[in-house]
Amino acid sequence: MADGGTWRDAQLTFFHEQPVFSPSQRFAVLGDLWLSNPGPLRDRLAIPPVPDAQLVAHLWERWGVDVLGLLEGMFALAVWDRERQELYLARDRAGGRTLYYTTGGSLRWIAPRLPLLSSYHSHELDLVALRDYLCCAFVPGVRTLWRHVRELRPGSFLTLPDDAFGVYYQFQADVQNADRPLAWHGDRVRSLLEGVVGEYLPKGEPVGAYLSGGLDSSAVTALAAQLHDKSVHTYSIHFGAEFPNELEFSSLVARHCGTQHHILEITPQQMWEQLPATMAHLDDPIGDPLTVPNFLLGNLARSQVHVILNGEGGDPCFGGPKNQPMLLKQLYHTMTNSQLLGDYLTSFKKCANDLSLLLKPDIWTGVKDEPSVFAADLFASGEYLNRLMMLNIKFKGADHILTKVNNLNWLPTRAAGLEGRSPLFDGRIVELSLEIPPAYKLAGAVEKAVLKEAVADLLPEERKLFTVLKVA
């Protein structure tokens, strides 16, 4: 860490753990990480099984920062080069783990969770981040609600003390094999899904899965039940008999897959009582009505499993229904380029149209013309649906969905907590989704067409309505 402009051999701690060292003792590595591909990485080094952090230390000594492109899974890493007195911070390419750092003062503080930094920065609000939160109900991009704290972006690294940023991976839309039929693309998705879900299953112990009964969670549950050699526990929620629910569908899938199914009823009173505890588990706030239910369901699952899968990622990667309003506006030419950003922010259905009323006049004047983190992708070239998907993957995925999955299950030690894993947000799945022609994602009124094709045979007969497709 920097102290008065000088650097020393840092004493690093991360989740109350001590760093591990590379064979030469030059590199110290620690972090919050889970690798899904340790076997192939060990084979490259010809070493026996070691903990993930130790494996990264071995790899870093051989390839340095280039090793980041070889890692699959979720990680927020700190690597200290004792010889060059440099600290590298790195985050996985999809954003499954978070990493924050302070930007002011002679000392730089780094942590995997924002609350851990609360004693080490001013509590001055970042007003642009506040503007963005009111528009989206999450804070997108590098900003946090604190002016002097920033979040490292997925697929990037930061070198200190030089404050040099690098990008080791960036998702790009790259449509391939557009002449191939839907079934061919579905087969590719299915093959990769089986491999990824297989890697995400914990060895030698039961696994959990959140099961709503929708396509995404049903597909992940069915693959887990098919591939895992231990019991699979599934978890669903409802809010009382007087409210609509999907228990019929989730129970149907659970029976079909032979899981041990658990249903949690959550009352409005519980929602209110558990709101403070839930918010304490988040970094920047997330205005998602399912945040408290997710927290309560995680508490139930924690008593039975250590790893729980979810279906998050199906919508952003494969063209879910939330893209349809923007696509309809474009189709019927009711949207011009000058209106594009405003229409996108309005699609979140939050407070974008009311900011001038919600913020004091001097604050609104100061933030209204600050650039939006969404602008570059919105105004990029390429297929319009892919541009919308890229926004959802880069921002809603990393700053809302995956952050919530990670943080609601967080405890000071992962061994005592519950680790959420999102197979549909695996970097390889995201990459493949961006190669699939847009017509096979949102095909007319049929959303996620290629995913439905990929998992059709996994679903119970009564749910085959998922897979009724007519795609040109």
N, C-alpha and C positions, 0 to 999 in steps of 0.2 A: 504494500500500500504506500501511497505517497505521503511524505511527512516533511513539511517545510521545503518542498522542492527536491528532496533526495529520496532514493529508493533503497530498501534493504531486503534481506532474505525474509520474506513475509511469513508470519505465523498464520496459516489459513485454517479456518474452521467452517464447516458447512453442514447443517443439520446435526450439530454436535459431533461430527466425525472428524478424524484427523486425515490429512492427505496421504495418498500412497505415492511411491516414488518409482520412477523408471529404473531399469537395471543399472544405469550409470549414476543414479541419484541426481541427475541434472534437472529432471522435470518432476514437479509435484502436481498431482492431479486429484481433484475432488469435485463432487457435485451431486446433483439429484439426477440419476440416470438409470435407465433400463434399456438394454440393448436386445433387439429381437433376433440379431444375427451373430451372436458371439462365436458360434461354431466355425463358420467360414473365416472369420477374422483370426481365430486361434490357428486355424490351418495355415494361413498365410505366414504366421510367425513360427509355426511348428512348436507350440508350447502347450502344456496341459491346461485344463480348465482353471480359470482364476476369476475372482470377482470382476464385475464390469469396469470399475474404476481402474483396477490394476491392468486390465487388458488395454484400456485407453492409454495408460502410461507407457506400456510397451510399444503400442502403435505410434504414439507421438514421438518417441525417441527415434523410430525408424523413418517416419514420413512427415513429421511436423504438422502444421495446420492442414495440410492436404488430406489428413486422415478423416477430417470431418465429413468429406464426401463419401466415405466408406461406411459410416455408422447408420444403421437403421434402428428405429425405436424412438425413445423420448429422452431428452437430456438437456440439462443446463449445467455447463462445465466451467470450471476455473482451472487453468493450467499455468503454473508458475515456472518460468525459465530461470533457474538459479544462476546460470552463467551470464546471460544477457540482461538479467534483472528486468524481465518483461512479464506481464500478466496477460494471458489470453482469456477472454470470456466468449463462450459460444453457446448457441441454442439450436435445437433440432429443427429440421426444415419445415415441419408442419406447425410447430408451436405447442407440442404436448407438455412442455415444461416452461416455466417462466423464469426470467432473470432480470433483476433491477439494479440500477447503479445511480449514485448521486453525481451531480455535475458541478458542484461548487465547493470551494474551500480547499485547503492544502491536503486534507485527507479524503480519499475516495472510498466510499463504502459500497459493498456489493452484497446482494442477498437474493435467494430464490423466491422470497415472498416480500411483498411491499411492507406489511406491518413490522417486519424485522428491522426496517430502516427508520422507524418513526422517531427514534431518539437522535438521529444523525443528519437531519436536514430541517430547514425552515418549513413551517406549515403554511407558507404562502400558496394560495391556489393558482393553478394554471388555468386562466380564464378561457383560453381556446379549447382546452380539454373539457372544461365545463360546458362550453357551447356544443361540442361534439357529443358529449354524454346526453345532453337534453335532446339531441336529434336522434340518437341511436339506442339509448339505454345501455350503452357500454362505451368505453373510451378506446377509440381505434388508433392504431399507429404507435409511434415511439413515446408519445406523451402519456403522463399519468395526471391525476388530479393535483399532484404536488409539482410546483414549478421547477424545483431543482432535483427531480427524480425522473429518470427515463427508463424505458423498457427496451431491452435488446430484442430486435426483430428476429422472427424465425429465419433459419437459413443464413444467418450472419454471424460475424465474430467482431470483437473489439479488442484492440491491443493497447494496453496501458504501459507506460505513462504518456504515450504519444497521441492517445485518442484517435487511433487510426482504425477506421471501419473497413471491413471486407465482407463480401457476399460470396459464400462458397456454393450456394444453390439458390435458384430462383425458378419458381414454377412458371411455365410458359405454355400457352395454348399452341399445340402443334398437331393439327388434325391429320391423321394418316389413314390410309386404306378406306377412303370415302366410297370406293366402288364396291366394297365388301358388304354383304347383307347383315341385317341385324343379328341373326343367329351367330355369325362368325365373331362379331364383337362381343356378344353375350358369352360365348365360350371363353374368350380371353379374360373377361372379367371374372368368370367363375373359377378358372384355373388359378388366377392370382389371389382371389379371395380365399380359396382353400389353403393356399400356402401361407398367407398372412394370418388368418385366424388360427391356423395350426401353430404358428410361432408365438401367438399372443396367449396361448393356453399355458397356465402354470403347470410345471412338471410335478407329478406325484401328489396333487392335492385337488380338491374340488374347485370349481370356478362358478362365479355368478354371472348373470346377465340381466340387465334391465329390459323388460319386455312390455311394450305398450300394446302389441298386437298389430302394429303397422308393418309395412314392408321392411324397413331397415332393421329394426330390432328383431323381427321374426327371422330374417335371413341370417343374421349373426348368431342368434340362438340356435337355429337349425344346424348350422355348420359346426358350432361348438359341440352340440349333442352328438353329431355324427363323428367328429374327430377326436373328442376327448375320451380318455380311458378312465376318468373318475367322474363322480356325480356332477351334474349341472343344476344349479339353483337359479330359478328365475323369480323376478320381483316386479310386481305391478302395484299401482295405486288407484284409489278412487276416493271421492269426496262425500260419500254418503248416498243412500238409496234415492234421494230426491234429485240428485244431479246426474246428468248424462255421464256415461263412462264407456270404456272399451273392454271391460272385463270378459265379455263373451268371446271377443276375438283373442285376447291374450291367453285366456284359459284354454281355448281351442288349440292354439299353437303349442302351449305347454304340454297338453295331453299328447298331441301328435309327436312331439319331440321327446317325450318321456322324461321331462325335467321334474325336479322337486319345486313346486310352485308356491310362492308366498304372496299374499295380497295384504296390503296395508291400507287401512282406512284413515284418512286425515281429515280432521274437523277444522272449520274456520277458526275456532279458538286455538287449536294447536298451531295453525299457520301464524297467527298473531303472536303467540307466546314464543315461538321459535325464531321469529324474524331477527332479533338481535344476535342470537348465536350464529345464525346463518350468515348474516352480514359480516360478523367477525372472522369468518373463514375466507372471505373474499379479499381481493386486493382493492382495485378500483371497484365501485359498486356495479352490479349488473341488474338491470330492471327487467327481470324475466319472472313471470308469475310462477314458473315451476321450480324456481331456485330453492325455496323452502321445502317443497315436496321432495326434491332431489336429495337435499340434506337429510331429511328424515328417513328416506328409503335407504340411503347409504348407511345410516346408523343401524338399521335392521340387518342389512347385508353383512356388515362388519362382524357380527356375532357368528357368522357361518362360513365366510370366505375371506380370503385376503386379496383376491383379484376379481374385478367385475368388469365385464364387457358391456358395451353399449352400441347403439346403432347410429350415433352421431356421425355426420358426414355424408349421409345419403343424399340429402337435399342440396348442399353446396356443390358436391362433386358430380351428381348425376342429373341435375336439372329438376329440382323439386318445385312444388306449386307456387312458392313465394316469388318466383321469377315471372309468373304469368301477367300480373298487372303491368309491369314495365314493358313486357313484350307486346301486349295488346296495344299499349299507347304507341309503340313504334310501328306496329302493323297498320294501324289506322291513321298514322301520320298526324297524331294529335300532339306530338312532342318535337320540339326543335332543339338544336344543340344548345341554345342559350337557356333552355328550360331543363336540360338533362340533369344537372346536379340537383336542382331543387326538387325535381320529380323523384329522383332516387332517394333523397333524404325524406321526402314525404311518404315514400313507400314503407318506411319503418313504422309509420303511424304513431309517432311520438310527438315531439313539440317543435318540429322544424318550422312550422308556419306561425308559431307564437313566440319566437325568441325575442322579438322587439318589445313584447309585453311582459315577458318573464324576467328579462334582464334590465338592470338600471340603464338609463340612456347613455351614460358615459361608458359603461361596460360594453353595451351593444355596439356603440360606435367604434370601440377599440378592437372588437373581435369579428365584426360581421364580414370584413373583407380579407381576413386571414385565409390563406389557401386551405382547401380541404384535402385530406389525405386520399380521398376517393377520386380526385379529379384525373390523375394520370391514367388510371385504368378505365375510367368512364369514357375518356376522350381518345383512347388508344384505337388503333386500327384493328381489323379482324372481326370475326363473327360476334354479333351483339350478345347472344346468349353466353358465349364463352367469356366475354368481358364481364357480364354480371356474375358468372360463376367465379371468376378470378377474384372479384371483390369479396364475394362471400367466403371464399377459401382463405384469402389473405387477412381479412379483417374480422368478419363475423366468426369465422372458424377459430383463428388464433386468439382473438381478443374477447370473445364471448363464450363460444361453445367449449373449446378445449381448456380455457382458463377456468371455467366453472367446473368441468369434470375433474381437473387437477386439484383445485383448491378446496372444494367441498369435502374431499377425501383426505385432506392433508392433516398429518400429525407430525410432531417433531421427529419421530422415527417411522419410516415406512413399514417396518416390521410390525408395529402396533396398529397400523392404520389399514386403509382399504385403497388399493391402487386401481384407478379407473383406466381402462385401455379402450381405445377407439379404433377398431380395425378399418372402418371405412374412411378414416382420416389418415391412415398410414401413407407416408410419402409416395410409395410405389403405386398405391391405389389412386391417389390424387393425380400423379403423373399420367397413368393410363387413362383416367377419365378425360384428361385434356387432349388426348389423341383421338377420342371418339367423335364422329361427326355430330354436330348439334341436333340434327334431325332424329338421332337415336337416343337423345336425352329427353328433351321436351318435344314429343312428337304430336303436334296438334294439341288435343286435350289430354293426351296421355303423358304424364310426367314420369321420369326415371325409367323410360322404356327399356333401355339396355340392361338396367339392373333387374327389372322384372323378368326379362328374358333369361338372365343368368341364373336366377334362383327358382324358376318356375317349379321344378320337380321337388323342391324342398318343402313346399307349403302343403298344408292339408287341403283336401279337395274343396272344402267349403270356402277356402280363401283363394281359390284359383281366379277369382275375379281380378286379383292383382295383375294377372298375366294375360288378360284379354287385350291383345294388341292388334292394331291395324296400322302398320307403318309402311308408307310407300317405299 
